[in-house]
Structures are given as structure tokens and as C-alpha cells.
């Protein structure tokens, strides 16, 4: 059975995936990347806890530091996303997508209980 935390993670999956794409295309200063890293850490902790409201707050906070793409052409102090941060976001997106899949499977099982494989009964 899927719990409330799993449902919250599943709901946030597409939003975090979209945000991760935007962040991945960004060029920020190292100081800005450090702030993004801290906020991603808060989101990771909230996802691990399964607390829906904490996840939503962390996501809103992370979204609030955007827009990520607003950089003047030729800004030499802006750098691409650090690889460790890219990897952390990829793991986070994968975790959330797995939750979304679990929620979807359970929803299908509730709608069509007679179509479950015998081993699952």
C-alpha cells in the first residue's frame, strides 16, 4: 500500500524533473550554485522524510531562487552546473519518478482488482 509520503513524492516528480532540466541548463556563479546545493539538500531531506508539506516547501524555496536562465552574455563568473549537483538532482528525480510509478500501479490495481496476477493477490 502506498502511503501519503509516497503520494506526495509521486505528485512532485514532474515538477522536480522540470526544475532539474532548467537548473541543468543554467550558468550561475559558484556562490549561487552553493545556494542551489543547500536547497537541493533540503528537498532531499524532505523527500527522505516523506513529509508532503516539507517537500512542497523545499520545492517552492528552490523554485523561488530562479529564474535560472537569466544570465548576461559573456558573464565570465558564471559556470555550468557542478557535476555532483547534477548527479544529486538525477537521483532525486529518479526517486520521485519511482514513487509516481508506485502510486500509478496502486491506482490501477484499485480500479481493476480482478486483473492482478495471481501471485499479487
C-alpha positions in Angstrom: 0.0 0.0 0.0 1.2 3.5 -0.9 1.5 5.9 2.0 0.9 9.7 2.0 4.6 10.4 1.6 4.8 8.2 -1.5 1.8 10.0 -2.9 3.5 13.4 -2.2 6.7 12.2 -3.8 4.8 11.0 -6.9 3.0 14.3 -7.2 6.2 16.2 -7.2 8.1 14.0 -9.7 7.2 16.0 -12.9 7.8 19.4 -11.2 11.2 18.4 -9.9 12.1 16.8 -13.2 11.3 20.1 -15.0 13.2 22.1 -12.4 16.2 19.8 -12.7 16.2 20.4 -16.5 16.1 24.2 -16.0 18.8 24.1 -13.4 20.9 21.8 -15.7 20.9 24.4 -18.5 21.9 27.2 -16.2 25.1 29.1 -15.7 25.4 30.6 -12.3 28.1 31.9 -10.0 29.8 29.5 -7.7 28.1 31.2 -4.8 24.7 30.8 -6.4 25.4 27.1 -7.1 26.2 26.7 -3.4 22.8 28.1 -2.5 21.1 25.8 -5.0 23.1 22.9 -3.5 21.8 23.8 0.0 18.2 24.0 -1.2 18.5 20.7 -3.1 19.8 19.2 0.2 16.6 20.5 2.0 14.5 18.9 -0.8 16.4 15.6 -0.5 15.8 15.6 3.3 12.1 16.3 2.8 11.8 13.5 0.2 13.6 11.1 2.5 11.3 12.0 5.4 8.2 11.5 3.2 6.6 14.7 4.7 4.5 16.2 1.9 4.3 19.7 3.2 8.1 19.8 3.8 8.7 18.6 0.2 6.4 21.2 -1.2 8.0 24.0 0.8 11.5 22.9 -0.2 10.5 22.8 -3.9 8.9 26.3 -3.7 12.0 27.6 -2.0 14.2 26.1 -4.7 11.9 27.5 -7.5 12.0 30.9 -5.8 15.6 31.5 -6.5 15.1 31.4 -10.2 14.9 32.4 -13.0 17.8 30.1 -13.7 18.4 31.1 -17.3 18.8 34.9 -16.8 22.5 35.4 -17.4 24.1 38.3 -19.3 26.0 37.1 -22.4 29.7 37.0 -21.7 29.5 36.7 -18.0 32.8 35.0 -17.1 31.9 34.4 -13.4 29.0 32.2 -14.4 29.7 28.5 -14.7 27.8 25.4 -15.6 26.1 23.2 -13.1 28.7 21.3 -11.0 28.6 17.5 -11.7 27.9 16.4 -8.1 24.8 18.6 -8.0 23.7 17.3 -11.4 24.1 13.7 -10.1 22.1 14.6 -6.9 19.3 16.0 -8.9 19.2 13.0 -11.1 19.0 10.6 -8.1 16.2 12.8 -6.7 14.2 12.8 -9.9 14.7 9.0 -10.2 13.4 8.5 -6.6 10.4 10.7 -7.2 9.6 9.0 -10.5 9.7 5.6 -8.8 7.2 6.9 -6.3 5.0 8.2 -9.1 5.1 4.8 -10.8 4.2 3.0 -7.5 1.2 5.4 -7.0 0.1 4.8 -10.6 0.3 1.0 -10.2 -1.7 1.1 -7.0 -4.3 3.2 -8.7 -4.6 0.7 -11.5 -4.9 -2.2 -9.0 -7.7 -0.4 -7.2 -9.6 0.2 -10.5 -9.0 -3.3 -11.8 -8.6 -5.7 -8.9 -9.6 -8.7 -10.9 -6.8 -8.2 -13.5 -3.9 -8.6 -10.9 -1.6 -11.5 -11.4 -2.5 -14.4 -9.1 0.9 -14.0 -7.2 0.0 -10.5 -6.2 -3.3 -11.5 -4.6 
